[in-house]
Amino acid sequence: MKAFYMTFGCKVNQYETNCIEQLMTAEGFETAESYNDADIAVINTCTVTSAADSKCRQFIKRIAKENPSCIICAAGCMTQTAEDSNILPECAVIAGSRNKTAIPALIKEYISTGERIFAVEPQDSRIIEPMCSKAVGSKTRAYIKIQDGCEMFCTYCAIPFARGKLSSKPLDDIKTEAASLIKAGHKELILTGINLCCYGRDLKDGTRLIDAIEAVCGLEGDFRVRLSSVEPELISQSDIDRMATLKKLCPHFHLSLQSGCDTILKAMKRHYDTKMYAELVSRLRSSFKDCAITTDIMVGFPGESEEEHRQSLEFARQIAFADGHIFPYSRRKGTIADKMPAQTSKAEKHSRALEMAEVITQSRESFLQSMVGKTVRVLFEKETSPLYHQGHSDNYTLVKTDRTSLEATLRREFHNVLITSHDSVCCYGTLI
């Protein structure tokens, strides 16, 4: 039987889907390129916004309509927060966010009995699900999930309900997994988690995120290490000093901002203010050459006034992000913000998102301009056309170089590139 896999949402979900596929393959299931050609479809869902919920539902309905005989299995954050088993009636198997390794067995049980399975378990454990990614095909980069769960309970966020308590992967397991991926030829390892900076808190032995970073960077091989999203208030100067000594760590930090207005940050129950955020950015830029700071910014939080939105715009201009993800506030049932008065209208959120996106576009172009004339190390990933080789620099700048031969490939290779020009999304350069 053939199985098709689809991931919605974050990098953690991408990692988990890859692990599910490997477990399914080990059980004899082949991989299908399309759900139309599949006997089974495994959907890893996301519930970070109402739009994410809607996309998951629509995709599952499409599969059921176009391939009625397909056995559909849904798992993840959306299913974990379901109020009852009637969610997603098109699905034969429903798992949660912490029992995804059971999916092959659940699917086999359904095939054997024909009875619909709802296997969403309570999130009451601090034990991380034992997932370990092996070689990810011929891909250049690979994710390693080192942490799960969140207990910050920001007023707008449903993820603590979907992902449960903090749990961390032991250091030895991280090193073993990383070494296996390096041996398989992956050149970039991305450490990821639901709240990455909380790594180690549950281990009660003093282990922290910086220890995991050092452990992976200390492995032998020709590779680099990148961090996924990190929380600004959880990075100390001591952490920065230790990270700055690691040659394999990429000078790229995705620092979630959410708002550039202190009043809104407090209403969101974020644990930092704009002064603390700006000081952290300054310290990172002082410690890492050509450091790139990227972010997430929310607009239209309940009660956000026009003046508070303007403050957020101005702060984003001040920080001058290399790039950013802009999204309108989305009401999530069960959160404090859902019950707040003065909910912002859809039209207002849309308008504010466009304004913030314009600020980020301008700062991204300024950042790309700042790279012109510099020599950067690029990990090449693919040939996107007969014209260019394409890859990312250590600071996550998209770089293209001329392709002189259709047969030539630079995939999975590091090369120094002199940046000679840029457009609105990437830099261009020559190999040196």
N, C-alpha and C positions, 0 to 999 in steps of 0.2 A: 504493500500500500504506500501511496505517496502523500506527504504532508507539506502544506504550505504554511509559512510563518510570516506574521505581520506584527510590527512594533509601533505603538503609539507612545509619544512622550519622551522621557529623559534618557540620558546615557546609561543609567542603571538598568532601565528596561531593555535597552539594546543588548547590554551584557547578558541579562537573564534570558532573553530570547535565544541568543547564541548558545547558551548552556542547555536550554531546553532542546534545541535542534540536535545538539551533540548527543544528548541522552536518548532522544527518539531514534537517531541513527544507530546507536548502540543496540537498540531493541529491534532493529531490522526494518525500520521505516525509511523509505527513500525521500529525498527532498524534491518538491515540485516548484517550478519557476512561477507558476500562476495558480490562483485558486480555482480557475476553470478546469485545470488538469489534475486537481488534487482530490484525494479521497477524504483527507482530513485538513482542516484549517485551524491553526493555533493563533489566537489573537491576544497579544499582551496589551492590556488596556491602560488608559491614563485618565485621571479625573481632576487634574490640576485646574481646569476651567470647565465651564459649561460647554464651551465649544469643543473641548477634547472629548467630553461625554458624547456629544452629538456626532462627532466624526466616527467614534467607535461604533455607535449604534447604526449609523448609516452604512458603514463598511460591512458590518455583519449582515444587515438586511440585504445588501447587494449580493453577497456570497450566497445567501439562502435562496435568493431569487434566480441567480444565474447558474447555480450549481446545486439544485435541490437535494441531491443525494450526498452532498458533502457533510461529513461529521464536523461540526463546529465546536471548538473548545475555546472559551474565553477565560482569561485569568488577569490578575493584577489589581491596580488601585481602584478602578471603577467597580469591579465585582466585589472587592473587599468591603466597600462602603454600601453595598446593596442592603436594603432594608428587609428583603425577603427573597426567596428562591425564584420568584416570578420574573426577575430581571432577565432580559435578553432571552425571550422564549424560543428564539431560533437556535439557541445553543444546546447541544446534547450534554456537554460537560462544562461545568463552571468551577474554577479553582480560585483561591485568593491570591494575596501578594506574598505570602510566606510559605506556600507549599507547592511551588512551581516544579520542583524536582519530582513531584508525584504525578505529574501530567501524563507521562507514558503509561503508567499503571492504570490511571483513571480512564484513559482512552481505551486501553485493552479491556478493562472491565465493562465499559459501555458496549464495545464490539461483541463481547461475550453475552451480555444480558439484554441489551437493547433498552435498558432503563436509564432515564435521564439522571445525571449525577450533579448534585450541588454540594461542593466540598470546600466551603469557605469557613476557615477556622478562626477563632478569636485571636487577637493580637496581644497575647499576654506573656510572651517569652522574650528573654534577652539573648537567646541563642540564635546566631546568624545561620540562615539556611546554608547547608554545605554545598555551595556551588563552586565549581572550578572550571574555568575556560581553558580549553586546549587550543591548538592552532586554529586561527580564524581564516580558513581558506588561504588565499594568497594575498590577503589584505596587508597593507603597510602598517596600520596601527591596530592596537588591540586594547580593550578596556579590562580593568581589573576592579571588580567591586570589593572594596575593603570594609564597607560600613553600610548599615541599613538602619532605618527608623529615624524618627525625629520627635523630640519632646519640647520644642520651642513654643509651639502653639501660637504662632502669629495669628492675629485676629481674622485674617482673610483666608487662611490656608486649611485645606482639608487633609493634607498629606499625613499629619500625625495620626489621624484616624485610619488612613488607608495603609500606612506602613508600620505603625506600632512603635514599640519601645526601641531605644538605642541598642544596637548590637554590632560587634566588631569582629573581623576576621583575625585570627592569631597571626603574629608576625611571621612565624615559620611557614604557615600556609601561604601567606602573601609571597614570600620569597620563592617558595617552590613553584607556585603558579607563574610568577614572573620569569623565572629561569626557564621554564618550559616554553613560554611564549617567545622568549629571546632565541632559544635553540631552534624554534620553528621558523625563525626568520623575520619576526616582527621587529620593526625598527623604532616604533614609538609605543610606549605603554602609558595609558591614561588611567590614573588612580581616581576612582569615582565612588560616590556614596550619596545617600539621601541628604545627610548633613555631614559632609566630609570632615569638617574641622572638629566634630565631636568624636572622631575615631579614638578608641581606647578608653573612653570614660567608663564604660561598663566592665572593662577588664580588671579594674581595681589594682593594677600593679604599676601605675605611673606611665604606662605606654601612651604615647600621643601621636598625632598625625606626623609630626616631624620625624619621629622614629621610623615610621613606615616609609616615608620619603627617602630617608637616608639608607634604609635597608635595601630598597629597590635600586637606588642610584649606585649603591656599592657593589652590585653584581657585575660580573665581567661580561663584556660584549660591546658591540658597536650599536648603540641604541640611545634614545633619549626618553625622558619622563616628563609628562605633563599632568597638571592637576585639573580636575573639573571644577565646578563652582564651589567657592569657599565663602564662609561668613566673615565679614569684616572685623567683628568684635573678638574673634577667636584667634587672631594672628598676632603674636607678641613680637617685640623687637628681637628677643632671643631666638624666636623661630626664624625670623628674617635673616639674622646673622648666620645661623646654621645652614639655611637654604642657600645663601649666597656663596657658600664654599663648594656647592655641588655642581660640577661642570655638566652633568647630564640633565639637570633640571631646567626645563624651558622657562625663559623670562616672560611668561604670559600668565596673568592672574585674572580669573573671572570672578569679580567681587560683586555679589548681588547688592544693588542699591535700593531698589523698589521706589524710593522717593527722595528727592533732593530738598525736602521741606521737613524741618524738625517736628513741627506740629503733627504732620501726617505720619512720620516715622513712629512717634509716640503712640498715635492712635492705632497703628499697625502692630504695636507691641514688638517693634524691632529693638535690638539691644545695643544700639549705637546712635550717634547723631552725626550731622554733616561735618562737624569739626573733626571728630574722631576718624571719619571716613577719609576726609581730605588729608589728614596727617598720615594715615596708613599709605595712601597712594603716593605721597611724597617720599616716604621711607622706602617703599618698594622701588620707585624710580631711581632713588639715590643708590640703591644696592645692586640693581640689575641693569646692565647696559641695554639700551633699546627696549626697555620693558614695555609690554603692551598690557593695558588695563581694559577689559571688556566687562559688560554688566547686563543686568536685567532691570528694567524700569517699568513700574506700573503707573497708569494714569487713571483718573476718575474714581479714586477711592471714595467711599461714602463720606460726604461732608467736605470734600476737597473744594475749596473756593478757587475762584479765578486767580486771586493773588497767590495762593499756595501753589497752584499749578505753575505760575510764573516763577516762583522761587525755585521750583524743581527744574524748570527749564534752564534757569541761570546757573544753577549748581552743576548741571550736566555740561553746560558750556565751560564752566570753570575747570572741571576735571579733565575735559578733552579726551573722551574715551576713544580707544582704537576701533571699537565697534560696540553694538548693544542690541539687545532684544527688547522691543517695546510691546507691551500688551495692555489692553484695557482691563480694569478690575472686573472680575467675574464673581457673582454671588455663589457661595457654596453652602448648602444646607448643613446646619450644625455648627457653623462658625459664628463668632461674635459679630463680625462685620455684616453678616447676613441680616441681623436684626437692628443694625444701626439706622437712624433716621437719615434723611437727606441723601437717598441713593441717587447717584449721578445718572442722568439720562444716557441712553445709547448714543444719541447724536452727539452729545457733549464729549463722551468718552472717545468717540471716533475722531472728532475734531482735535482733541488734545493729543491723541496718539499720533496724528499726522504732524502736529507741531513738534512733538518730541522726536519723532523719526527724522525730521528735517535737521534738528540739532545734531543728532547722531551721524547723519549723512555728512554734514559739514566737518565734524570732528574726525570722522573716518578718512575723509579725503585729505585733511591736514596731516593726519598720521602717515598716510601713504606717501604724501609729498616729503615728509621728514625722512623717509627711508631712501629717497633718491640720492645716489652718490655713495651709498654704504655697501659694504660687502657682507653678505649674510650667508649662513649655512642653510641649505634647503634640502629637505627630504622629499624626493620626487615620488609621486603617487600614481600618476597616470598620464597618458597622452590623450588630451581631450580632442585633438583635431590633427590634420596633417601639418599644422603650423607650429604647435607648441607642445613642449613638455610642461607639466604642471606639478607643483608641490607647495608645501608650506615651510616657511622659515621657522627657526626656533621660537620666535615671538608670535607665531601664527599668522604671519602675513602671507596671503596667497601670492605666489610668484610663478610667472610663466617665462620660459626661455625658448628661443627659436629651435625648431625641430628640423634638422638637416637631412634626416633620412627616415622614411616610413618604417624601416626595419629596426632602427635603433630604439632602445628603451633605456630609461634611467630609473625605472621603478625599483623601489626599495634601496635606492642609493642616496648617500649624502654628497652634495657638491657645493662648493662656494660659488656664489653668484653676485656679480656687481649689478646693483639696481640702477637702471638708466632712465626709467620713466614709469608712469603710473596712469591708471584711469580711475574711475569711481569705485572700483571693487578690488583691484589687484595691482601688483607691481610687475614690471617687465625688466629683464636683465640678461646678461651674458655670462656664460660659464667662464670661470678663471682658474 
